[in-house]
Amino acid sequence: MESSEGPNHSGTDKDTLYIFGGAALILFGTGLILPNPTVRRHIGLVGAGSLIQDAFADIDRYFKLRSM
């Protein structure tokens, strides 16, 4: 199957760049979130299941406030 990008297959290079850029943004965001002492306390003391339940409660509260 030939690429429509031309003979040097630059479409594959673009896809690879997007993948690495997305991974870099995820790592950067994680680096901003994890140093927060509240987040570290939740991760250390609370299991992942209840952490997810707390997150859903916060998201629900956010949408209720936003709809006002």
HTML snippet that shows the backbone in 3Dmol.js (N, CA, C, O; Angstrom):
<script src="https://3Dmol.org/build/3Dmol-min.js"></script>
<div id="view" style="width:600px;height:400px;position:relative"></div>
<script>
const pdb = `
ATOM      1  N   MET A   1       0.850  -1.172   0.000  1.00  0.00           N
ATOM      2  CA  MET A   1       0.000   0.000   0.000  1.00  0.00           C
ATOM      3  C   MET A   1       0.896   1.236   0.000  1.00  0.00           C
ATOM      4  O   MET A   1       1.813   1.346   0.815  1.00  0.00           O
ATOM      5  N   GLU A   2       0.632   2.147  -0.902  1.00  0.00           N
ATOM      6  CA  GLU A   2       1.444   3.343  -1.023  1.00  0.00           C
ATOM      7  C   GLU A   2       0.825   4.488  -0.243  1.00  0.00           C
ATOM      8  O   GLU A   2      -0.396   4.618  -0.160  1.00  0.00           O
ATOM      9  N   SER A   3       1.681   5.308   0.322  1.00  0.00           N
ATOM     10  CA  SER A   3       1.223   6.478   1.049  1.00  0.00           C
ATOM     11  C   SER A   3       0.940   7.622   0.091  1.00  0.00           C
ATOM     12  O   SER A   3       1.618   7.750  -0.929  1.00  0.00           O
ATOM     13  N   SER A   4      -0.030   8.441   0.390  1.00  0.00           N
ATOM     14  CA  SER A   4      -0.342   9.586  -0.465  1.00  0.00           C
ATOM     15  C   SER A   4       0.558  10.776  -0.154  1.00  0.00           C
ATOM     16  O   SER A   4       0.431  11.832  -0.774  1.00  0.00           O
ATOM     17  N   GLU A   5       1.458  10.609   0.796  1.00  0.00           N
ATOM     18  CA  GLU A   5       2.332  11.697   1.210  1.00  0.00           C
ATOM     19  C   GLU A   5       3.530  11.879   0.287  1.00  0.00           C
ATOM     20  O   GLU A   5       4.180  12.924   0.336  1.00  0.00           O
ATOM     21  N   GLY A   6       3.839  10.907  -0.541  1.00  0.00           N
ATOM     22  CA  GLY A   6       4.972  11.018  -1.438  1.00  0.00           C
ATOM     23  C   GLY A   6       5.926   9.863  -1.252  1.00  0.00           C
ATOM     24  O   GLY A   6       5.676   8.966  -0.447  1.00  0.00           O
ATOM     25  N   PRO A   7       7.021   9.881  -1.993  1.00  0.00           N
ATOM     26  CA  PRO A   7       7.939   8.743  -1.958  1.00  0.00           C
ATOM     27  C   PRO A   7       8.731   8.603  -0.661  1.00  0.00           C
ATOM     28  O   PRO A   7       9.249   7.520  -0.388  1.00  0.00           O
ATOM     29  N   ASN A   8       8.844   9.655   0.147  1.00  0.00           N
ATOM     30  CA  ASN A   8       9.637   9.543   1.373  1.00  0.00           C
ATOM     31  C   ASN A   8       8.805   9.163   2.594  1.00  0.00           C
ATOM     32  O   ASN A   8       9.340   9.104   3.701  1.00  0.00           O
ATOM     33  N   HIS A   9       7.526   8.907   2.420  1.00  0.00           N
ATOM     34  CA  HIS A   9       6.622   8.448   3.496  1.00  0.00           C
ATOM     35  C   HIS A   9       6.629   9.396   4.687  1.00  0.00           C
ATOM     36  O   HIS A   9       6.788   8.949   5.823  1.00  0.00           O
ATOM     37  N   SER A  10       6.464  10.671   4.458  1.00  0.00           N
ATOM     38  CA  SER A  10       6.479  11.635   5.555  1.00  0.00           C
ATOM     39  C   SER A  10       5.244  11.513   6.450  1.00  0.00           C
ATOM     40  O   SER A  10       5.251  12.028   7.568  1.00  0.00           O
ATOM     41  N   GLY A  11       4.193  10.849   5.987  1.00  0.00           N
ATOM     42  CA  GLY A  11       3.020  10.639   6.834  1.00  0.00           C
ATOM     43  C   GLY A  11       3.346   9.799   8.042  1.00  0.00           C
ATOM     44  O   GLY A  11       2.827  10.049   9.130  1.00  0.00           O
ATOM     45  N   THR A  12       4.197   8.804   7.871  1.00  0.00           N
ATOM     46  CA  THR A  12       4.620   7.962   8.988  1.00  0.00           C
ATOM     47  C   THR A  12       5.432   8.776   9.983  1.00  0.00           C
ATOM     48  O   THR A  12       5.306   8.591  11.193  1.00  0.00           O
ATOM     49  N   ASP A  13       6.261   9.674   9.476  1.00  0.00           N
ATOM     50  CA  ASP A  13       7.049  10.527  10.358  1.00  0.00           C
ATOM     51  C   ASP A  13       6.159  11.459  11.174  1.00  0.00           C
ATOM     52  O   ASP A  13       6.425  11.703  12.351  1.00  0.00           O
ATOM     53  N   LYS A  14       5.106  11.977  10.552  1.00  0.00           N
ATOM     54  CA  LYS A  14       4.171  12.847  11.269  1.00  0.00           C
ATOM     55  C   LYS A  14       3.452  12.081  12.369  1.00  0.00           C
ATOM     56  O   LYS A  14       3.295  12.587  13.480  1.00  0.00           O
ATOM     57  N   ASP A  15       3.017  10.866  12.065  1.00  0.00           N
ATOM     58  CA  ASP A  15       2.326  10.051  13.065  1.00  0.00           C
ATOM     59  C   ASP A  15       3.235   9.767  14.249  1.00  0.00           C
ATOM     60  O   ASP A  15       2.802   9.829  15.399  1.00  0.00           O
ATOM     61  N   THR A  16       4.486   9.457  13.971  1.00  0.00           N
ATOM     62  CA  THR A  16       5.446   9.196  15.045  1.00  0.00           C
ATOM     63  C   THR A  16       5.654  10.451  15.883  1.00  0.00           C
ATOM     64  O   THR A  16       5.734  10.370  17.108  1.00  0.00           O
ATOM     65  N   LEU A  17       5.741  11.599  15.243  1.00  0.00           N
ATOM     66  CA  LEU A  17       5.901  12.857  15.967  1.00  0.00           C
ATOM     67  C   LEU A  17       4.698  13.125  16.864  1.00  0.00           C
ATOM     68  O   LEU A  17       4.863  13.561  18.003  1.00  0.00           O
ATOM     69  N   TYR A  18       3.499  12.871  16.369  1.00  0.00           N
ATOM     70  CA  TYR A  18       2.299  13.066  17.182  1.00  0.00           C
ATOM     71  C   TYR A  18       2.278  12.127  18.385  1.00  0.00           C
ATOM     72  O   TYR A  18       1.891  12.534  19.481  1.00  0.00           O
ATOM     73  N   ILE A  19       2.688  10.882  18.190  1.00  0.00           N
ATOM     74  CA  ILE A  19       2.706   9.913  19.295  1.00  0.00           C
ATOM     75  C   ILE A  19       3.683  10.365  20.378  1.00  0.00           C
ATOM     76  O   ILE A  19       3.349  10.366  21.563  1.00  0.00           O
ATOM     77  N   PHE A  20       4.901  10.751  19.961  1.00  0.00           N
ATOM     78  CA  PHE A  20       5.892  11.181  20.954  1.00  0.00           C
ATOM     79  C   PHE A  20       5.500  12.504  21.606  1.00  0.00           C
ATOM     80  O   PHE A  20       5.777  12.713  22.787  1.00  0.00           O
ATOM     81  N   GLY A  21       4.868  13.387  20.862  1.00  0.00           N
ATOM     82  CA  GLY A  21       4.399  14.640  21.444  1.00  0.00           C
ATOM     83  C   GLY A  21       3.307  14.408  22.478  1.00  0.00           C
ATOM     84  O   GLY A  21       3.297  15.046  23.531  1.00  0.00           O
ATOM     85  N   GLY A  22       2.386  13.495  22.178  1.00  0.00           N
ATOM     86  CA  GLY A  22       1.346  13.161  23.147  1.00  0.00           C
ATOM     87  C   GLY A  22       1.917  12.526  24.398  1.00  0.00           C
ATOM     88  O   GLY A  22       1.488  12.840  25.508  1.00  0.00           O
ATOM     89  N   ALA A  23       2.889  11.629  24.225  1.00  0.00           N
ATOM     90  CA  ALA A  23       3.526  10.990  25.384  1.00  0.00           C
ATOM     91  C   ALA A  23       4.255  12.034  26.232  1.00  0.00           C
ATOM     92  O   ALA A  23       4.236  11.957  27.460  1.00  0.00           O
ATOM     93  N   ALA A  24       4.894  13.004  25.586  1.00  0.00           N
ATOM     94  CA  ALA A  24       5.585  14.058  26.325  1.00  0.00           C
ATOM     95  C   ALA A  24       4.594  14.906  27.119  1.00  0.00           C
ATOM     96  O   ALA A  24       4.878  15.280  28.257  1.00  0.00           O
ATOM     97  N   LEU A  25       3.439  15.213  26.535  1.00  0.00           N
ATOM     98  CA  LEU A  25       2.433  15.988  27.263  1.00  0.00           C
ATOM     99  C   LEU A  25       1.883  15.221  28.456  1.00  0.00           C
ATOM    100  O   LEU A  25       1.625  15.808  29.506  1.00  0.00           O
ATOM    101  N   ILE A  26       1.701  13.910  28.303  1.00  0.00           N
ATOM    102  CA  ILE A  26       1.225  13.089  29.420  1.00  0.00           C
ATOM    103  C   ILE A  26       2.254  13.095  30.552  1.00  0.00           C
ATOM    104  O   ILE A  26       1.894  13.262  31.717  1.00  0.00           O
ATOM    105  N   LEU A  27       3.521  12.916  30.216  1.00  0.00           N
ATOM    106  CA  LEU A  27       4.565  12.924  31.240  1.00  0.00           C
ATOM    107  C   LEU A  27       4.672  14.284  31.918  1.00  0.00           C
ATOM    108  O   LEU A  27       4.857  14.358  33.132  1.00  0.00           O
ATOM    109  N   PHE A  28       4.558  15.353  31.148  1.00  0.00           N
ATOM    110  CA  PHE A  28       4.622  16.700  31.717  1.00  0.00           C
ATOM    111  C   PHE A  28       3.452  16.938  32.675  1.00  0.00           C
ATOM    112  O   PHE A  28       3.642  17.472  33.768  1.00  0.00           O
ATOM    113  N   GLY A  29       2.251  16.543  32.268  1.00  0.00           N
ATOM    114  CA  GLY A  29       1.075  16.703  33.138  1.00  0.00           C
ATOM    115  C   GLY A  29       1.191  15.886  34.406  1.00  0.00           C
ATOM    116  O   GLY A  29       0.829  16.351  35.487  1.00  0.00           O
ATOM    117  N   THR A  30       1.700  14.662  34.278  1.00  0.00           N
ATOM    118  CA  THR A  30       1.906  13.825  35.459  1.00  0.00           C
ATOM    119  C   THR A  30       2.917  14.466  36.390  1.00  0.00           C
ATOM    120  O   THR A  30       2.752  14.428  37.610  1.00  0.00           O
ATOM    121  N   GLY A  31       3.957  15.052  35.827  1.00  0.00           N
ATOM    122  CA  GLY A  31       4.959  15.733  36.644  1.00  0.00           C
ATOM    123  C   GLY A  31       4.412  16.942  37.366  1.00  0.00           C
ATOM    124  O   GLY A  31       4.905  17.300  38.435  1.00  0.00           O
ATOM    125  N   LEU A  32       3.402  17.578  36.801  1.00  0.00           N
ATOM    126  CA  LEU A  32       2.784  18.711  37.488  1.00  0.00           C
ATOM    127  C   LEU A  32       1.823  18.273  38.584  1.00  0.00           C
ATOM    128  O   LEU A  32       1.667  18.970  39.587  1.00  0.00           O
ATOM    129  N   ILE A  33       1.181  17.129  38.401  1.00  0.00           N
ATOM    130  CA  ILE A  33       0.167  16.670  39.354  1.00  0.00           C
ATOM    131  C   ILE A  33       0.785  15.955  40.546  1.00  0.00           C
ATOM    132  O   ILE A  33       0.392  16.214  41.683  1.00  0.00           O
ATOM    133  N   LEU A  34       1.733  15.071  40.318  1.00  0.00           N
ATOM    134  CA  LEU A  34       2.251  14.220  41.389  1.00  0.00           C
ATOM    135  C   LEU A  34       2.974  14.940  42.519  1.00  0.00           C
ATOM    136  O   LEU A  34       2.914  14.444  43.644  1.00  0.00           O
ATOM    137  N   PRO A  35       3.646  16.055  42.320  1.00  0.00           N
ATOM    138  CA  PRO A  35       4.290  16.728  43.453  1.00  0.00           C
ATOM    139  C   PRO A  35       3.302  17.332  44.456  1.00  0.00           C
ATOM    140  O   PRO A  35       3.699  17.677  45.568  1.00  0.00           O
ATOM    141  N   ASN A  36       2.060  17.463  44.095  1.00  0.00           N
ATOM    142  CA  ASN A  36       1.059  18.016  45.000  1.00  0.00           C
ATOM    143  C   ASN A  36       0.920  17.112  46.216  1.00  0.00           C
ATOM    144  O   ASN A  36       0.678  15.915  46.059  1.00  0.00           O
ATOM    145  N   PRO A  37       1.068  17.652  47.435  1.00  0.00           N
ATOM    146  CA  PRO A  37       0.999  16.818  48.640  1.00  0.00           C
ATOM    147  C   PRO A  37      -0.351  16.124  48.837  1.00  0.00           C
ATOM    148  O   PRO A  37      -0.406  15.011  49.361  1.00  0.00           O
ATOM    149  N   THR A  38      -1.418  16.765  48.427  1.00  0.00           N
ATOM    150  CA  THR A  38      -2.737  16.143  48.560  1.00  0.00           C
ATOM    151  C   THR A  38      -2.840  14.917  47.670  1.00  0.00           C
ATOM    152  O   THR A  38      -3.362  13.886  48.095  1.00  0.00           O
ATOM    153  N   VAL A  39      -2.357  15.015  46.455  1.00  0.00           N
ATOM    154  CA  VAL A  39      -2.391  13.886  45.529  1.00  0.00           C
ATOM    155  C   VAL A  39      -1.510  12.755  46.049  1.00  0.00           C
ATOM    156  O   VAL A  39      -1.900  11.589  45.994  1.00  0.00           O
ATOM    157  N   ARG A  40      -0.334  13.093  46.550  1.00  0.00           N
ATOM    158  CA  ARG A  40       0.558  12.056  47.081  1.00  0.00           C
ATOM    159  C   ARG A  40      -0.078  11.347  48.280  1.00  0.00           C
ATOM    160  O   ARG A  40       0.057  10.133  48.429  1.00  0.00           O
ATOM    161  N   ARG A  41      -0.766  12.101  49.126  1.00  0.00           N
ATOM    162  CA  ARG A  41      -1.417  11.489  50.286  1.00  0.00           C
ATOM    163  C   ARG A  41      -2.514  10.538  49.830  1.00  0.00           C
ATOM    164  O   ARG A  41      -2.642   9.436  50.364  1.00  0.00           O
ATOM    165  N   HIS A  42      -3.305  10.955  48.845  1.00  0.00           N
ATOM    166  CA  HIS A  42      -4.368  10.090  48.333  1.00  0.00           C
ATOM    167  C   HIS A  42      -3.805   8.828  47.701  1.00  0.00           C
ATOM    168  O   HIS A  42      -4.338   7.737  47.907  1.00  0.00           O
ATOM    169  N   ILE A  43      -2.750   8.967  46.947  1.00  0.00           N
ATOM    170  CA  ILE A  43      -2.164   7.789  46.300  1.00  0.00           C
ATOM    171  C   ILE A  43      -1.557   6.858  47.334  1.00  0.00           C
ATOM    172  O   ILE A  43      -1.658   5.638  47.206  1.00  0.00           O
ATOM    173  N   GLY A  44      -0.929   7.418  48.354  1.00  0.00           N
ATOM    174  CA  GLY A  44      -0.273   6.597  49.360  1.00  0.00           C
ATOM    175  C   GLY A  44      -1.224   5.920  50.328  1.00  0.00           C
ATOM    176  O   GLY A  44      -0.985   4.781  50.730  1.00  0.00           O
ATOM    177  N   LEU A  45      -2.297   6.596  50.711  1.00  0.00           N
ATOM    178  CA  LEU A  45      -3.182   6.071  51.753  1.00  0.00           C
ATOM    179  C   LEU A  45      -4.434   5.393  51.227  1.00  0.00           C
ATOM    180  O   LEU A  45      -4.981   4.500  51.875  1.00  0.00           O
ATOM    181  N   VAL A  46      -4.882   5.809  50.072  1.00  0.00           N
ATOM    182  CA  VAL A  46      -6.157   5.331  49.558  1.00  0.00           C
ATOM    183  C   VAL A  46      -5.902   4.412  48.373  1.00  0.00           C
ATOM    184  O   VAL A  46      -5.012   4.662  47.561  1.00  0.00           O
ATOM    185  N   GLY A  47      -6.674   3.372  48.285  1.00  0.00           N
ATOM    186  CA  GLY A  47      -6.544   2.467  47.150  1.00  0.00           C
ATOM    187  C   GLY A  47      -7.017   3.116  45.869  1.00  0.00           C
ATOM    188  O   GLY A  47      -7.692   4.146  45.899  1.00  0.00           O
ATOM    189  N   ALA A  48      -6.671   2.526  44.758  1.00  0.00           N
ATOM    190  CA  ALA A  48      -7.012   3.100  43.461  1.00  0.00           C
ATOM    191  C   ALA A  48      -8.521   3.131  43.240  1.00  0.00           C
ATOM    192  O   ALA A  48      -9.025   4.061  42.610  1.00  0.00           O
ATOM    193  N   GLY A  49      -9.253   2.137  43.743  1.00  0.00           N
ATOM    194  CA  GLY A  49     -10.704   2.092  43.546  1.00  0.00           C
ATOM    195  C   GLY A  49     -11.412   3.268  44.181  1.00  0.00           C
ATOM    196  O   GLY A  49     -12.251   3.903  43.542  1.00  0.00           O
ATOM    197  N   SER A  50     -11.089   3.569  45.428  1.00  0.00           N
ATOM    198  CA  SER A  50     -11.758   4.685  46.088  1.00  0.00           C
ATOM    199  C   SER A  50     -11.261   6.023  45.556  1.00  0.00           C
ATOM    200  O   SER A  50     -11.987   7.015  45.599  1.00  0.00           O
ATOM    201  N   LEU A  51     -10.025   6.058  45.053  1.00  0.00           N
ATOM    202  CA  LEU A  51      -9.527   7.287  44.438  1.00  0.00           C
ATOM    203  C   LEU A  51     -10.328   7.614  43.191  1.00  0.00           C
ATOM    204  O   LEU A  51     -10.636   8.778  42.933  1.00  0.00           O
ATOM    205  N   ILE A  52     -10.665   6.594  42.420  1.00  0.00           N
ATOM    206  CA  ILE A  52     -11.468   6.802  41.214  1.00  0.00           C
ATOM    207  C   ILE A  52     -12.877   7.242  41.591  1.00  0.00           C
ATOM    208  O   ILE A  52     -13.451   8.102  40.924  1.00  0.00           O
ATOM    209  N   GLN A  53     -13.441   6.666  42.648  1.00  0.00           N
ATOM    210  CA  GLN A  53     -14.772   7.071  43.089  1.00  0.00           C
ATOM    211  C   GLN A  53     -14.771   8.532  43.538  1.00  0.00           C
ATOM    212  O   GLN A  53     -15.708   9.275  43.247  1.00  0.00           O
ATOM    213  N   ASP A  54     -13.716   8.941  44.246  1.00  0.00           N
ATOM    214  CA  ASP A  54     -13.610  10.347  44.652  1.00  0.00           C
ATOM    215  C   ASP A  54     -13.509  11.262  43.444  1.00  0.00           C
ATOM    216  O   ASP A  54     -14.090  12.346  43.423  1.00  0.00           O
ATOM    217  N   ALA A  55     -12.770  10.819  42.444  1.00  0.00           N
ATOM    218  CA  ALA A  55     -12.628  11.631  41.231  1.00  0.00           C
ATOM    219  C   ALA A  55     -13.969  11.787  40.528  1.00  0.00           C
ATOM    220  O   ALA A  55     -14.293  12.876  40.056  1.00  0.00           O
ATOM    221  N   PHE A  56     -14.754  10.713  40.451  1.00  0.00           N
ATOM    222  CA  PHE A  56     -16.066  10.817  39.817  1.00  0.00           C
ATOM    223  C   PHE A  56     -16.979  11.755  40.593  1.00  0.00           C
ATOM    224  O   PHE A  56     -17.766  12.488  39.994  1.00  0.00           O
ATOM    225  N   ALA A  57     -16.882  11.741  41.919  1.00  0.00           N
ATOM    226  CA  ALA A  57     -17.693  12.655  42.719  1.00  0.00           C
ATOM    227  C   ALA A  57     -17.293  14.101  42.441  1.00  0.00           C
ATOM    228  O   ALA A  57     -18.158  14.971  42.331  1.00  0.00           O
ATOM    229  N   ASP A  58     -16.003  14.364  42.327  1.00  0.00           N
ATOM    230  CA  ASP A  58     -15.541  15.718  42.037  1.00  0.00           C
ATOM    231  C   ASP A  58     -15.968  16.159  40.639  1.00  0.00           C
ATOM    232  O   ASP A  58     -16.356  17.310  40.441  1.00  0.00           O
ATOM    233  N   ILE A  59     -15.898  15.256  39.679  1.00  0.00           N
ATOM    234  CA  ILE A  59     -16.311  15.584  38.311  1.00  0.00           C
ATOM    235  C   ILE A  59     -17.798  15.878  38.268  1.00  0.00           C
ATOM    236  O   ILE A  59     -18.230  16.812  37.591  1.00  0.00           O
ATOM    237  N   ASP A  60     -18.582  15.090  38.984  1.00  0.00           N
ATOM    238  CA  ASP A  60     -20.023  15.323  39.039  1.00  0.00           C
ATOM    239  C   ASP A  60     -20.317  16.689  39.663  1.00  0.00           C
ATOM    240  O   ASP A  60     -21.172  17.423  39.168  1.00  0.00           O
ATOM    241  N   ARG A  61     -19.626  17.028  40.729  1.00  0.00           N
ATOM    242  CA  ARG A  61     -19.803  18.320  41.388  1.00  0.00           C
ATOM    243  C   ARG A  61     -19.419  19.463  40.443  1.00  0.00           C
ATOM    244  O   ARG A  61     -20.076  20.504  40.426  1.00  0.00           O
ATOM    245  N   TYR A  62     -18.362  19.268  39.663  1.00  0.00           N
ATOM    246  CA  TYR A  62     -17.931  20.288  38.704  1.00  0.00           C
ATOM    247  C   TYR A  62     -19.006  20.541  37.658  1.00  0.00           C
ATOM    248  O   TYR A  62     -19.300  21.693  37.336  1.00  0.00           O
ATOM    249  N   PHE A  63     -19.592  19.480  37.127  1.00  0.00           N
ATOM    250  CA  PHE A  63     -20.622  19.652  36.095  1.00  0.00           C
ATOM    251  C   PHE A  63     -21.872  20.301  36.670  1.00  0.00           C
ATOM    252  O   PHE A  63     -22.539  21.067  35.974  1.00  0.00           O
ATOM    253  N   LYS A  64     -22.203  20.016  37.914  1.00  0.00           N
ATOM    254  CA  LYS A  64     -23.362  20.668  38.538  1.00  0.00           C
ATOM    255  C   LYS A  64     -23.107  22.165  38.695  1.00  0.00           C
ATOM    256  O   LYS A  64     -23.995  22.975  38.433  1.00  0.00           O
ATOM    257  N   LEU A  65     -21.888  22.540  39.124  1.00  0.00           N
ATOM    258  CA  LEU A  65     -21.568  23.953  39.283  1.00  0.00           C
ATOM    259  C   LEU A  65     -21.533  24.670  37.939  1.00  0.00           C
ATOM    260  O   LEU A  65     -21.939  25.826  37.824  1.00  0.00           O
ATOM    261  N   ARG A  66     -21.045  23.968  36.935  1.00  0.00           N
ATOM    262  CA  ARG A  66     -20.922  24.569  35.609  1.00  0.00           C
ATOM    263  C   ARG A  66     -22.296  24.824  34.989  1.00  0.00           C
ATOM    264  O   ARG A  66     -22.474  25.788  34.245  1.00  0.00           O
ATOM    265  N   SER A  67     -23.269  23.958  35.295  1.00  0.00           N
ATOM    266  CA  SER A  67     -24.590  24.105  34.700  1.00  0.00           C
ATOM    267  C   SER A  67     -25.406  25.215  35.348  1.00  0.00           C
ATOM    268  O   SER A  67     -26.465  25.570  34.831  1.00  0.00           O
ATOM    269  N   MET A  68     -24.947  25.771  36.460  1.00  0.00           N
ATOM    270  CA  MET A  68     -25.680  26.845  37.137  1.00  0.00           C
ATOM    271  C   MET A  68     -25.637  28.131  36.380  1.00  0.00           C
ATOM    272  O   MET A  68     -26.208  29.128  36.823  1.00  0.00           O
TER     273      MET A  68
END
`;
const viewer = $3Dmol.createViewer("view");
viewer.addModel(pdb, "pdb");
viewer.setStyle({}, {cartoon: {color: "spectrum"}});
viewer.zoomTo();
viewer.render();
</script>
